Every structure is written in C-alpha cells, then in structure tokens.
C-alpha cells in the first residue's frame, strides 16, 4: 500500500520563476492538504483540496494556487517566486468525511529559491 | 496569539531513559484534537499519537504516551526507554472542531537528541 508520494524531491529556482509541485495521496484517501515549512519552523497550512475544490486556505498570497485531479492527486503552484518561498513543502492526505483521523504526510519537496 | 507553544527548542536524553516534551495549547473550541509528529532529518512527518479533547484517558502508543491535562491546556509527550533512533524534531499540533478533517496547527518543534 503506497503512502503519500511527492515529486520532485528537491528543486532549485530563481526569483520570479514559477514552480509546480506534485502529490499523490495515500491509497483510498480523497483529501490533500499542503503545508510550507520554513527552516527551523513548524509547518504552516497553505490550503486543502477535496472533490477537486479548495476547501480551506491558510494565510498565503494568491501566488500560491493549487489543483486536485479526479484521481485525487494534487499540484501546488507558486508564481513569481521570492527568496522567502524557500522551504520544505509537505503534502498530507486524509479521508473525508470521517472521524478525527490523522493526516499522512509525504516526504516533502525541498524548494530553494536563489 | 500562538495556538501551540513548545517551549523547549532542544532536549537531550540518555539512551534507555524517559523524556517529556512539553506542549501547551490555546483554543476556545470545546472540541479539538491534539497530535504529536516526529520529523527525522529526511523531512517526512511521522504520526505518533493522538488525543481527543473528550477522551477520558491519556493516549498511549507503544513507548509513546500523552500526558493530557485539559485544565492546564497541556499535552506533553512522554517517550519511555529512549532509543538512538528517537533523535529527531518533534512537533505538537492541534485541530479544532470546525476544522474537522482539516488543517493542523503546529508548534515550533523540539529537537530531541538521544545520547548513547
């Protein structure tokens, strides 16, 4: 049973560029959440997708956008990259609706913006 | 205001000893869940233990137990018989009722180092 997978593992971009990160949820899960984790910090919630729609959004600018596909996989897009966007981007999947289940996290994509 | 506070940036423990990692939280929601995650240097967040606000007993999962003191709004993680592989970052997180199935709010983390 595959867990949450993310690609790519590492990415280096320059300021102003655009980036797309990908996530495949754990088998049987239909909800994907994205988190940004800056160095030395705890993860910060970006947004969550369910039924191909954004259900919740954290305090992130519109440069951060996403998409969920019919197979429940998801993409995170960041436009006009800033140095401050350098971080580990974590994807988590869960099953909705349901009990207060935990979110299963992927290994993350480490983005460096130069 | 910080919703999750972890006051210990770093902790050291001798192998085979027990260690307590502190976590306090702030919420006005009567229904919430508290989580602990382990993050090794590889980056993946590994779920350890969960405590619901209405659970009568403290949660336990193998060597992990959660010391839940609701009145004090604390949810400390106790790791018994520490192992070298326990060296990692540990994060406390909370999910409020209106966010059922939704976002987790994380603390700043505690870096645990287990000495041989």
Interface residues (C-beta under 8 A of the other chain):
Chain A: X31 X33 X35 X41 X42 X43 X44 X45 X48 X55 X56 X58 X88 X90 X92 X94 X95 X96 X97 X98 X100 X101 X102 X103 X104 X105 X106 X107 X108 X110
Chain B: X4 X33 X35 X37 X42 X43 X44 X45 X46 X47 X50 X52 X91 X93 X95 X99 X100 X101 X102 X103 X104 X105 X106 X107 X108 X109
